[in-house]
């Protein structure tokens, strides 16, 4: 009879151990499922859908810090293209300069006012000169905000008598804004901007 009690006690311990193991296994499976669900949710949150030419494309979002140098260079390049790419048309000049001034502070407005007072834009229109710019490189200082930069570019002035190339170097700082907008999609603002060098390139004989 004692043998039967011993067998029952042993069986009960086995059932108890099996129950604990089964419960622990269920907890592990549930935790693993929750981990996978959170991972998939994060991946879906990083996915951005774009409608382009009637087609739905998807891209992946990333932290801004990882793309900061790329965004800064594009903001600086866009500003210089708006400010220095000019046609011999007063309305077109006002439109492009207006777009540039959304990307910079009053230092760019002062530079524009100075050029206008010097008759620069009137000379472009009267001489029927088209001006284009190509940014060669941008040097950034990312150690602290606002971020310092130097922009190296080449201007091309097309007139009826020929083509002139000019070397352009500018510098300034870029600070982050709290919000982005259609006129300033990167959410940066150029400040303390100045033209360091703007001279004709030597003509090769």
Rosetta blueprint (number, residue, H / E / L):
1 X L
2 X H
3 X H
4 X H
5 X H
6 X H
7 X H
8 X H
9 X H
10 X H
11 X H
12 X H
13 X H
14 X H
15 X H
16 X H
17 X H
18 X H
19 X H
20 X H
21 X H
22 X H
23 X H
24 X H
25 X H
26 X H
27 X H
28 X H
29 X H
30 X H
31 X H
32 X H
33 X H
34 X H
35 X H
36 X H
37 X H
38 X H
39 X H
40 X H
41 X H
42 X H
43 X H
44 X H
45 X H
46 X L
47 X E
48 X E
49 X E
50 X E
51 X E
52 X E
53 X L
54 X L
55 X E
56 X E
57 X E
58 X E
59 X E
60 X E
61 X L
62 X L
63 X L
64 X H
65 X H
66 X H
67 X H
68 X H
69 X H
70 X H
71 X H
72 X H
73 X H
74 X H
75 X H
76 X H
77 X H
78 X H
79 X H
80 X H
81 X H
82 X H
83 X H
84 X H
85 X L
86 X E
87 X L
88 X L
89 X L
90 X H
91 X H
92 X H
93 X H
94 X H
95 X H
96 X H
97 X H
98 X H
99 X H
100 X H
101 X H
102 X L
103 X L
104 X E
105 X L
106 X H
107 X H
108 X H
109 X H
110 X H
111 X H
112 X H
113 X H
114 X H
115 X H
116 X H
117 X H
118 X L
119 X L
120 X H
121 X H
122 X H
123 X H
124 X H
125 X H
126 X H
127 X L
128 X L
129 X L
130 X E
131 X E
132 X E
133 X E
134 X E
135 X E
136 X E
137 X E
138 X E
139 X E
140 X E
141 X E
142 X L
143 X L
144 X L
145 X L
146 X L
147 X E
148 X E
149 X E
150 X E
151 X E
152 X E
153 X E
154 X E
155 X E
156 X E
157 X E
158 X E
159 X E
160 X L
161 X L
162 X E
163 X E
164 X E
165 X E
166 X E
167 X E
168 X E
169 X E
170 X E
171 X E
172 X E
173 X E
174 X E
175 X E
176 X E
177 X L
178 X L
179 X L
180 X L
181 X L
182 X L
183 X L
184 X L
185 X L
186 X L
187 X L
188 X E
189 X E
190 X E
191 X E
192 X E
193 X E
194 X E
195 X E
196 X E
197 X E
198 X E
199 X E
200 X E
201 X L
202 X L
203 X L
204 X L
205 X L
